[in-house]
Amino acid sequence: IDELRKILSDKEAYNAVLNSIEQVKIQNN
């Protein structure tokens, strides 16, 4: 269960990073 929770949290963090990068791209355009 801890392994799954870790994977989910990593996935959420990964998505958060992608979202922040997309926001920067939008602002630069």
mmCIF file of the N, C-alpha and C atoms, coordinates in Angstrom:
data_MODEL
# 
_entry.id   MODEL 
# 
loop_
_atom_site.group_PDB 
_atom_site.id 
_atom_site.type_symbol 
_atom_site.label_atom_id 
_atom_site.label_alt_id 
_atom_site.label_comp_id 
_atom_site.label_asym_id 
_atom_site.label_entity_id 
_atom_site.label_seq_id 
_atom_site.pdbx_PDB_ins_code 
_atom_site.Cartn_x 
_atom_site.Cartn_y 
_atom_site.Cartn_z 
_atom_site.occupancy 
_atom_site.B_iso_or_equiv 
_atom_site.pdbx_formal_charge 
_atom_site.auth_seq_id 
_atom_site.auth_comp_id 
_atom_site.auth_asym_id 
_atom_site.auth_atom_id 
_atom_site.pdbx_PDB_model_num 
ATOM 1  N N  . ILE A 1 1  ? 0.852 -1.199 0.000   1.00 0.00 ? 1  ILE A N  1 
ATOM 2  C CA . ILE A 1 1  ? 0.000 0.000  0.000   1.00 0.00 ? 1  ILE A CA 1 
ATOM 3  C C  . ILE A 1 1  ? 0.885 1.245  0.000   1.00 0.00 ? 1  ILE A C  1 
ATOM 4  N N  . ASP A 1 2  ? 1.952 1.229  0.768   1.00 0.00 ? 2  ASP A N  1 
ATOM 5  C CA . ASP A 1 2  ? 2.857 2.377  0.803   1.00 0.00 ? 2  ASP A CA 1 
ATOM 6  C C  . ASP A 1 2  ? 3.491 2.594  -0.565  1.00 0.00 ? 2  ASP A C  1 
ATOM 7  N N  . GLU A 1 3  ? 3.807 1.494  -1.242  1.00 0.00 ? 3  GLU A N  1 
ATOM 8  C CA . GLU A 1 3  ? 4.406 1.602  -2.579  1.00 0.00 ? 3  GLU A CA 1 
ATOM 9  C C  . GLU A 1 3  ? 3.433 2.294  -3.532  1.00 0.00 ? 3  GLU A C  1 
ATOM 10 N N  . LEU A 1 4  ? 2.181 1.868  -3.504  1.00 0.00 ? 4  LEU A N  1 
ATOM 11 C CA . LEU A 1 4  ? 1.168 2.445  -4.385  1.00 0.00 ? 4  LEU A CA 1 
ATOM 12 C C  . LEU A 1 4  ? 0.970 3.927  -4.068  1.00 0.00 ? 4  LEU A C  1 
ATOM 13 N N  . ARG A 1 5  ? 0.925 4.238  -2.770  1.00 0.00 ? 5  ARG A N  1 
ATOM 14 C CA . ARG A 1 5  ? 0.738 5.629  -2.357  1.00 0.00 ? 5  ARG A CA 1 
ATOM 15 C C  . ARG A 1 5  ? 1.905 6.480  -2.832  1.00 0.00 ? 5  ARG A C  1 
ATOM 16 N N  . LYS A 1 6  ? 3.112 5.913  -2.757  1.00 0.00 ? 6  LYS A N  1 
ATOM 17 C CA . LYS A 1 6  ? 4.303 6.642  -3.209  1.00 0.00 ? 6  LYS A CA 1 
ATOM 18 C C  . LYS A 1 6  ? 4.215 6.910  -4.707  1.00 0.00 ? 6  LYS A C  1 
ATOM 19 N N  . ILE A 1 7  ? 3.796 5.899  -5.455  1.00 0.00 ? 7  ILE A N  1 
ATOM 20 C CA . ILE A 1 7  ? 3.669 6.059  -6.911  1.00 0.00 ? 7  ILE A CA 1 
ATOM 21 C C  . ILE A 1 7  ? 2.634 7.130  -7.229  1.00 0.00 ? 7  ILE A C  1 
ATOM 22 N N  . LEU A 1 8  ? 1.517 7.103  -6.525  1.00 0.00 ? 8  LEU A N  1 
ATOM 23 C CA . LEU A 1 8  ? 0.464 8.086  -6.781  1.00 0.00 ? 8  LEU A CA 1 
ATOM 24 C C  . LEU A 1 8  ? 0.959 9.491  -6.457  1.00 0.00 ? 8  LEU A C  1 
ATOM 25 N N  . SER A 1 9  ? 1.662 9.654  -5.348  1.00 0.00 ? 9  SER A N  1 
ATOM 26 C CA . SER A 1 9  ? 2.154 10.979 -4.974  1.00 0.00 ? 9  SER A CA 1 
ATOM 27 C C  . SER A 1 9  ? 3.190 11.458 -5.984  1.00 0.00 ? 9  SER A C  1 
ATOM 28 N N  . ASP A 1 10 ? 4.036 10.534 -6.469  1.00 0.00 ? 10 ASP A N  1 
ATOM 29 C CA . ASP A 1 10 ? 5.027 10.900 -7.479  1.00 0.00 ? 10 ASP A CA 1 
ATOM 30 C C  . ASP A 1 10 ? 4.324 11.323 -8.764  1.00 0.00 ? 10 ASP A C  1 
ATOM 31 N N  . LYS A 1 11 ? 3.253 10.622 -9.108  1.00 0.00 ? 11 LYS A N  1 
ATOM 32 C CA . LYS A 1 11 ? 2.504 10.939 -10.321 1.00 0.00 ? 11 LYS A CA 1 
ATOM 33 C C  . LYS A 1 11 ? 1.871 12.319 -10.193 1.00 0.00 ? 11 LYS A C  1 
ATOM 34 N N  . GLU A 1 12 ? 1.335 12.623 -9.020  1.00 0.00 ? 12 GLU A N  1 
ATOM 35 C CA . GLU A 1 12 ? 0.723 13.932 -8.804  1.00 0.00 ? 12 GLU A CA 1 
ATOM 36 C C  . GLU A 1 12 ? 1.773 15.026 -8.889  1.00 0.00 ? 12 GLU A C  1 
ATOM 37 N N  . ALA A 1 13 ? 2.947 14.763 -8.318  1.00 0.00 ? 13 ALA A N  1 
ATOM 38 C CA . ALA A 1 13 ? 4.027 15.743 -8.368  1.00 0.00 ? 13 ALA A CA 1 
ATOM 39 C C  . ALA A 1 13 ? 4.476 15.937 -9.806  1.00 0.00 ? 13 ALA A C  1 
ATOM 40 N N  . TYR A 1 14 ? 4.551 14.848 -10.554 1.00 0.00 ? 14 TYR A N  1 
ATOM 41 C CA . TYR A 1 14 ? 4.948 14.897 -11.963 1.00 0.00 ? 14 TYR A CA 1 
ATOM 42 C C  . TYR A 1 14 ? 3.958 15.741 -12.753 1.00 0.00 ? 14 TYR A C  1 
ATOM 43 N N  . ASN A 1 15 ? 2.668 15.514 -12.513 1.00 0.00 ? 15 ASN A N  1 
ATOM 44 C CA . ASN A 1 15 ? 1.643 16.292 -13.204 1.00 0.00 ? 15 ASN A CA 1 
ATOM 45 C C  . ASN A 1 15 ? 1.718 17.762 -12.809 1.00 0.00 ? 15 ASN A C  1 
ATOM 46 N N  . ALA A 1 16 ? 2.005 18.035 -11.549 1.00 0.00 ? 16 ALA A N  1 
ATOM 47 C CA . ALA A 1 16 ? 2.110 19.414 -11.085 1.00 0.00 ? 16 ALA A CA 1 
ATOM 48 C C  . ALA A 1 16 ? 3.255 20.124 -11.792 1.00 0.00 ? 16 ALA A C  1 
ATOM 49 N N  . VAL A 1 17 ? 4.362 19.415 -11.976 1.00 0.00 ? 17 VAL A N  1 
ATOM 50 C CA . VAL A 1 17 ? 5.512 19.991 -12.681 1.00 0.00 ? 17 VAL A CA 1 
ATOM 51 C C  . VAL A 1 17 ? 5.137 20.280 -14.129 1.00 0.00 ? 17 VAL A C  1 
ATOM 52 N N  . LEU A 1 18 ? 4.473 19.331 -14.775 1.00 0.00 ? 18 LEU A N  1 
ATOM 53 C CA . LEU A 1 18 ? 4.059 19.537 -16.167 1.00 0.00 ? 18 LEU A CA 1 
ATOM 54 C C  . LEU A 1 18 ? 3.126 20.729 -16.270 1.00 0.00 ? 18 LEU A C  1 
ATOM 55 N N  . ASN A 1 19 ? 2.198 20.851 -15.332 1.00 0.00 ? 19 ASN A N  1 
ATOM 56 C CA . ASN A 1 19 ? 1.257 21.970 -15.351 1.00 0.00 ? 19 ASN A CA 1 
ATOM 57 C C  . ASN A 1 19 ? 1.984 23.292 -15.185 1.00 0.00 ? 19 ASN A C  1 
ATOM 58 N N  . SER A 1 20 ? 2.954 23.355 -14.295 1.00 0.00 ? 20 SER A N  1 
ATOM 59 C CA . SER A 1 20 ? 3.701 24.590 -14.076 1.00 0.00 ? 20 SER A CA 1 
ATOM 60 C C  . SER A 1 20 ? 4.496 24.953 -15.324 1.00 0.00 ? 20 SER A C  1 
ATOM 61 N N  . ILE A 1 21 ? 5.051 23.936 -15.998 1.00 0.00 ? 21 ILE A N  1 
ATOM 62 C CA . ILE A 1 21 ? 5.802 24.185 -17.231 1.00 0.00 ? 21 ILE A CA 1 
ATOM 63 C C  . ILE A 1 21 ? 4.863 24.732 -18.303 1.00 0.00 ? 21 ILE A C  1 
ATOM 64 N N  . GLU A 1 22 ? 3.677 24.164 -18.409 1.00 0.00 ? 22 GLU A N  1 
ATOM 65 C CA . GLU A 1 22 ? 2.699 24.636 -19.393 1.00 0.00 ? 22 GLU A CA 1 
ATOM 66 C C  . GLU A 1 22 ? 2.319 26.081 -19.101 1.00 0.00 ? 22 GLU A C  1 
ATOM 67 N N  . GLN A 1 23 ? 2.166 26.431 -17.835 1.00 0.00 ? 23 GLN A N  1 
ATOM 68 C CA . GLN A 1 23 ? 1.823 27.803 -17.461 1.00 0.00 ? 23 GLN A CA 1 
ATOM 69 C C  . GLN A 1 23 ? 2.924 28.759 -17.896 1.00 0.00 ? 23 GLN A C  1 
ATOM 70 N N  . VAL A 1 24 ? 4.170 28.358 -17.731 1.00 0.00 ? 24 VAL A N  1 
ATOM 71 C CA . VAL A 1 24 ? 5.301 29.202 -18.128 1.00 0.00 ? 24 VAL A CA 1 
ATOM 72 C C  . VAL A 1 24 ? 5.295 29.390 -19.638 1.00 0.00 ? 24 VAL A C  1 
ATOM 73 N N  . LYS A 1 25 ? 5.019 28.302 -20.378 1.00 0.00 ? 25 LYS A N  1 
ATOM 74 C CA . LYS A 1 25 ? 4.972 28.386 -21.840 1.00 0.00 ? 25 LYS A CA 1 
ATOM 75 C C  . LYS A 1 25 ? 3.885 29.364 -22.272 1.00 0.00 ? 25 LYS A C  1 
ATOM 76 N N  . ILE A 1 26 ? 2.728 29.284 -21.625 1.00 0.00 ? 26 ILE A N  1 
ATOM 77 C CA . ILE A 1 26 ? 1.607 30.165 -21.970 1.00 0.00 ? 26 ILE A CA 1 
ATOM 78 C C  . ILE A 1 26 ? 1.984 31.619 -21.680 1.00 0.00 ? 26 ILE A C  1 
ATOM 79 N N  . GLN A 1 27 ? 2.614 31.870 -20.555 1.00 0.00 ? 27 GLN A N  1 
ATOM 80 C CA . GLN A 1 27 ? 2.997 33.229 -20.185 1.00 0.00 ? 27 GLN A CA 1 
ATOM 81 C C  . GLN A 1 27 ? 4.041 33.776 -21.147 1.00 0.00 ? 27 GLN A C  1 
ATOM 82 N N  . ASN A 1 28 ? 4.953 32.921 -21.609 1.00 0.00 ? 28 ASN A N  1 
ATOM 83 C CA . ASN A 1 28 ? 5.993 33.366 -22.531 1.00 0.00 ? 28 ASN A CA 1 
ATOM 84 C C  . ASN A 1 28 ? 5.406 33.698 -23.893 1.00 0.00 ? 28 ASN A C  1 
ATOM 85 N N  . ASN A 1 29 ? 4.314 33.041 -24.255 1.00 0.00 ? 29 ASN A N  1 
ATOM 86 C CA . ASN A 1 29 ? 3.662 33.340 -25.529 1.00 0.00 ? 29 ASN A CA 1 
ATOM 87 C C  . ASN A 1 29 ? 2.775 34.544 -25.317 1.00 0.00 ? 29 ASN A C  1 
# 
